[in-house]
Structures are given as C-alpha cells and as structure tokens.
Amino acid sequence: MRLLVFVLLACVLTIEGAKFTPRILGTRRYGFNRFKNQNFVGREDPDKEVALVHVLFRHGHRTPADTYPNDPYVNETFHP
C-alpha cells in the first residue's frame, strides 16, 4: 500500500512539476505545436532580420499548381 501511494505521489509531482519546468529553467519544449499560442502577425523588430528560410512543399497532386498573382519569378524552375 505504501508503495502504491509513493508511486501515485511521484506521478502527480512529476506531472505538476513538468508544467512549470520550462518557465523556471528557461528551457524550451520542442515539438510540433511549439508556436501554437504565439501570434507573430504585426510584430516587427528593427534590430532583427531573416537570415535563413527553408521552404518545404509536398509533391504530387497536393502541390500548388500556380503561383501567386504578380509573381516576379513565374518563369523560374525549381531545378538546381
């Protein structure tokens, strides 16, 4: 019985501690929803600039067929 209580208490403390660990230690959790609750629209910082952008797109029938209107690179190919 004591072992069961100890295990349950350890699980509760671990779960509760995990909620506060990233903020206290300043670490980040990396996952698919890392920026889920942050809104970057309209945020500008004049001291920062984009250094690198990776663009990934799907191939096959889900690939965009056309570019956006007034695309200056409409005649370019994606081949190296």
N, C-alpha and C positions, 0 to 999 in steps of 0.2 A: 504494500500500500504506500509506504514511504517513497519507494522508487517511482511509482506512478505519479505521485504528487510532485516529486522533483522533476520528472520529465515534462509534465504539463507546465510547471512553473518556468522551466528553462525555455520551452517553446514560446510561451507568452512574452517573456522578457526579450527573447530574440526578435520576435515579430515587432514588438513595440520599439525596441532599440533600432531596428532597421529603418523605421520611419524618420528618425532624427539623425542618423549617422551621416548622410551626405551633407546636411547643413552644418553640423558641428565640425566635421573634419574637413569640409571644403572640397570633398571629392565629388565626382560626377558618376552617375549611373549611365552606362552606355547601352542603348537598346533601340528598338525601332521607334518608340514614341518619346524620344529624348526631348524634342522641342514641342511637344503636344500642347502645352499650356502657355506658350510664349507667343506673343504677337509681334512680328518684325515689320509689319507694314507701317510706313511713315516714320520709322526710326532712322535717323541719319546721324552719323558721327563724322565730322570733317577730318578727324585725325586718322581714320581707318580707310583702307581701300581693299578691293578684292584682289587677291594675289593669285588664286587658282580656282578654277571651276571645272568640275567633272560633270559631263552630261551623259546620262545613260538613257537609252530608249530601247524599246522592245522591237524585235524583228518579227516578221510575219504579217498576218492580217491586222494586227493591232498597231502597226507602225503608222504614224501620221502620213497621209498621202500628199498633202500640200503644206506649204509654208504659210506664214502669216502675211497679210497684205503689206505691200511696200517693203518686202524683204530685199535688202541690197545684195544678198548672196544667193539669190534664187537660182542662178545658173551654176553654182558651185556643186561639186560632188563630195561625197563623204570618203572617197577613196584617198589613201595617202599619196 
